[in-house]
Amino acid sequence: MVKILYLEDEHYLGRIVKESLASRGYDIKLVTDGNNLMHQFEHFVPDICVLDIMVPNIDGYTLSKSIRERDADMPIIFLSAKNQTQDVLKGFESGGNDYLKKPFSMEELIVRIENLLQLKSKVVSAKSAKKSVLGDYVFLYHKFELRYKDEKVTLSHRENELLKMLDDHRNQKIDRRDILKNVWGDDSLYNSRNLDVYIRKLRVYLEKDPRIQLVTLRGIGYHFIVED
């Protein structure tokens, strides 16, 4: 089932769109306040985001940039009464893939949703064919998989994101705070303790190849070493 994260502060319109999409088989999470969107993004893990722009606390443009930083392939559609050319351009500049002006028809919204999902599927399929070799391991980010010979570990969302960030910075120092902000969203003490747990889990997953080391740099962060 396709999961849609929908940001809309007009309660009547939000309810109508949510019910219409749900009746067509979509799993939809309605958010009415910009402050709550990124929390739902992390926990709901949508396939596509549909964002109003003028919402309380954090506007859709800013949220689109935050989503794009977390997931470069996430499809984003703006729904807005702001219909000037500069508004549309700003939507695309902030990371949007499509811009639908209010009022709109449900049929047009669904066509645009399905078109973006098809494009995403093609992009992900192309990327999933690419693999990252870590010593004797193969890391398939878009499949959430870490393989060692005939063995396979299915990674959780955060394990996958953490390993991807370490792999992107292999043989380099990486700041602990950068990991927390990119993978967890903030560097609170609670999330910092969670990071320690996830680092230990990754070390266990990778322990079969001594050429791979995940070194803690106290007071700094980590050094992910992968020897050729």
Phi, psi and omega in degrees: 000132180288132182255124182244126173262119190240120179254118181201124181263353173279105191299318181295311180297317179302317181294318180297313181294317180300312181294322180294317180289320179297322180293342178262008172097008178272148172264112189238133177249116181266127177239136185249357184224132182301331181298334186264354189292312185293328174299314179292325178300317181291321187268327180278330181051072184285165172268337181203150179243135176240115191238128163285161182262308184270090179232162182298143168077299179231123185284164184297325178300312182296319180294324178299319178297320179295319178296316182296328176292327182278324185215103184294339185258001183292122176290136181229125175246131173267135170243120185204149172280348177286107190240015176284155182304319181294331177291316179296315179299319179297325177298315179290323179295331181274002175116000180289149176262337183207159184218116182244122184276140174280144356284156182222163177264148178297326181297318180291320178299316182295319178300318181290322176300311183294323178297316180292324178294323177294318178296319179298318181300320179293319179295313181295321179298320179294319181288325183293340177288340178275140181231152177253123181267121177243090184060239178271003180260156171236125180253119179249093188301313186282355172253359181058041186233142170234120185247141174226105184055244181265004181263151181220133174248128174269120185273148171286170181303312183286324174301318181295314181293321180294314179296323178298316181293320177296318180295322178295338181242030183299142182060026175227159172282140177229130184289134180301319181294326178295320177297312182300317182289326182278323185265324182254341179099337174201168185252042179294163180299320180300312180292327178298319177293323176298320179300318178302318179296316182292324177298317178297321179295317179296323177299321178294316180300325188259008189287349184282348178241108183293349178283351180254125178228135175247095190265131175277127176254098188303131180080357182236295184166240185218161174230109181268106186258125176232107181278145179288000000 
